[in-house]
Amino acid sequence: MSGSTLVLLPPHEPEVAGWRERLEQEVPGLVVLQPETREEAAHALAEADAAYGTLPADLLERAGRLRWLQAPQAGPPPGFYHPALVEHPVQVTNMRDTYTDHVAAHTLALVLALARGLPRYARDQAGAHWAPDWDPGAVLALNEATALVVGVGAIGAEVGRLLAAFGTTVVGIDARRDGPVPGFAEVLPAGALDRRLPGADLIILTVPHTPATEGLLDARRFALAKPGAYVVNVGRGPILRLDDLTAALTAGRLGGAALDVFETEPLPAGHPLWRRPDVLITPHVGGVGPHNEERRFAVLLENARRFVAGRELINLVDKSEWY
């Protein structure tokens, strides 16, 4: 296959500057277009075989030759996999496993902070308030704890491996993966979630946002959780119902929560979670770290090479499940 055309869709992130020239230089037979406006994008898509970015339904209609779409994130925002895209024959690939190490390290930081009561102490520090808590029950001994990692993809698997180094018993829940995973005592199918929630000291969400995971942790499941359990969400915001979490914390059912992703982003300034001493909030920065843009470009480059050569693409997505 030769003479393939790839469109880099607007709006363009600053990091994408230079990608057009690099792709054309490194992939013989590839023509790269970089339109600046939606109108220019619609015109470019008429001759496109492939595209990088977000492709709404009205632009997809203009892409009569499109066979491959590279998503710019591992888990694109809600609405990316709209019905027209799911039904279209185009293959979609994503950026999974480009920042696994960064998200896993961030997750461990959140877990350790909760286990040692740091959210409250951070607030005490801001007010110059000296208030040590000598109650042994105020901390979670990780070597005696059970962590339920919901989603055993690249990030979940690394989180489990790191937690196991602390002596934590790690149980995984995953819709696709089974069999032995390093650091995990066992990995169970998605249907086992309700059964294993009552035994978990830590509930860690790393699953992508899909039709099956939207609202996964809600009032019913918080009621099943072990009293005093801690909840950590580094997956996607719509997985966890914030109002239900707030109610569970207020009722004293949970020990605390640490969140990097939210149903509504930014989290509204008036939301009660901001003010809770048992909650740690980071503003969707779990993936921040060195080399991210080069890793993303490497995925796009590898797939561009494979596409032009007519070979199977990496990071293929099941569009009906959004990942």
Secondary structure as the mmCIF struct_conf table of DSSP 4:
data_model
#
loop_
_struct_conf.conf_type_id
_struct_conf.id
_struct_conf.beg_label_comp_id
_struct_conf.beg_label_asym_id
_struct_conf.beg_label_seq_id
_struct_conf.end_label_comp_id
_struct_conf.end_label_asym_id
_struct_conf.end_label_seq_id
STRN STRN1 SER A 4 LEU A 8
HELX_LH_PP_P HELX_LH_PP_P1 LEU A 9 LEU A 9
BEND BEND1 PRO A 10 PRO A 11
HELX_LH_PP_P HELX_LH_PP_P2 HIS A 12 GLU A 13
HELX_RH_3T_P HELX_RH_3T_P1 PRO A 14 VAL A 16
TURN_TY1_P TURN_TY1_P1 ALA A 17 GLY A 18
HELX_RH_AL_P HELX_RH_AL_P1 TRP A 19 GLU A 26
BEND BEND2 VAL A 27 VAL A 27
TURN_TY1_P TURN_TY1_P2 PRO A 28 GLY A 29
STRN STRN2 LEU A 30 LEU A 33
BEND BEND3 GLU A 36 THR A 37
HELX_RH_AL_P HELX_RH_AL_P2 ARG A 38 LEU A 45
TURN_TY1_P TURN_TY1_P3 ALA A 46 GLU A 47
BEND BEND4 ASP A 49 ASP A 49
STRN STRN3 ALA A 50 TYR A 52
BEND BEND5 GLY A 53 GLY A 53
HELX_RH_AL_P HELX_RH_AL_P3 ALA A 57 LEU A 60
TURN_TY1_P TURN_TY1_P4 GLU A 61 ARG A 62
TURN_TY1_P TURN_TY1_P5 GLY A 64 ARG A 65
STRN STRN4 TRP A 68 GLN A 70
BEND BEND6 PRO A 72 GLY A 75
HELX_LH_PP_P HELX_LH_PP_P3 PRO A 76 PRO A 77
TURN_TY1_P TURN_TY1_P6 PRO A 78 TYR A 81
HELX_RH_AL_P HELX_RH_AL_P4 PRO A 83 GLU A 87
BEND BEND7 HIS A 88 HIS A 88
STRN STRN5 GLN A 91 THR A 93
TURN_TY1_P TURN_TY1_P7 ARG A 96 ASP A 97
BEND BEND8 THR A 98 TYR A 99
HELX_RH_AL_P HELX_RH_AL_P5 THR A 100 ALA A 115
TURN_TY1_P TURN_TY1_P8 ARG A 116 GLY A 117
HELX_RH_AL_P HELX_RH_AL_P6 LEU A 118 ALA A 126
TURN_TY1_P TURN_TY1_P9 GLY A 127 ALA A 128
HELX_RH_3T_P HELX_RH_3T_P2 PRO A 136 ALA A 138
BEND BEND9 VAL A 139 VAL A 139
HELX_RH_3T_P HELX_RH_3T_P3 LEU A 142 GLU A 144
STRN STRN6 THR A 146 VAL A 150
BEND BEND10 GLY A 153 GLY A 153
HELX_RH_AL_P HELX_RH_AL_P7 ALA A 154 ALA A 164
TURN_TY1_P TURN_TY1_P10 ALA A 165 GLY A 167
STRN STRN7 THR A 169 ILE A 173
BEND BEND11 ALA A 175 ARG A 176
BEND BEND12 GLY A 179 GLY A 179
TURN_TY1_P TURN_TY1_P11 PRO A 182 GLY A 183
BEND BEND13 ALA A 185 ALA A 185
STRN STRN8 GLU A 186 LEU A 188
HELX_RH_3T_P HELX_RH_3T_P4 ALA A 190 ALA A 192
HELX_RH_AL_P HELX_RH_AL_P8 LEU A 193 ARG A 196
HELX_RH_3T_P HELX_RH_3T_P5 LEU A 197 GLY A 199
BEND BEND14 ASP A 201 ASP A 201
STRN STRN9 LEU A 202 LEU A 205
HELX_LH_PP_P HELX_LH_PP_P4 VAL A 207 HIS A 209
TURN_TY1_P TURN_TY1_P12 PRO A 211 GLY A 215
STRN STRN10 LEU A 217 LEU A 217
HELX_RH_AL_P HELX_RH_AL_P9 ALA A 219 LEU A 224
BEND BEND15 ALA A 225 ALA A 225
HELX_LH_PP_P HELX_LH_PP_P5 LYS A 226 LYS A 226
TURN_TY1_P TURN_TY1_P13 PRO A 227 GLY A 228
STRN STRN11 ALA A 229 ASN A 233
BEND BEND16 GLY A 235 GLY A 235
HELX_RH_3T_P HELX_RH_3T_P6 GLY A 237 ILE A 239
STRN STRN12 LEU A 240 LEU A 240
HELX_RH_AL_P HELX_RH_AL_P10 LEU A 242 THR A 250
TURN_TY1_P TURN_TY1_P14 ALA A 251 GLY A 252
STRN STRN13 LEU A 254 LEU A 259
BEND BEND17 ASP A 260 ASP A 260
BEND BEND18 GLU A 263 PRO A 266
HELX_LH_PP_P HELX_LH_PP_P6 LEU A 267 PRO A 268
TURN_TY1_P TURN_TY1_P15 ALA A 269 GLY A 270
HELX_RH_3T_P HELX_RH_3T_P7 PRO A 272 ARG A 275
TURN_TY1_P TURN_TY1_P16 PRO A 277 ASP A 278
STRN STRN14 VAL A 279 ILE A 281
BEND BEND19 HIS A 284 HIS A 284
TURN_TY1_P TURN_TY1_P17 GLY A 286 GLY A 287
TURN_TY1_P TURN_TY1_P18 PRO A 290 HIS A 291
HELX_RH_AL_P HELX_RH_AL_P11 ASN A 292 ALA A 309
TURN_TY1_P TURN_TY1_P19 GLY A 310 GLY A 310
HELX_LH_PP_P HELX_LH_PP_P7 ARG A 311 LEU A 313
BEND BEND20 ILE A 314 ASN A 315
STRN STRN15 LEU A 316 LEU A 316
TURN_TY1_P TURN_TY1_P20 LYS A 319 TRP A 322
#
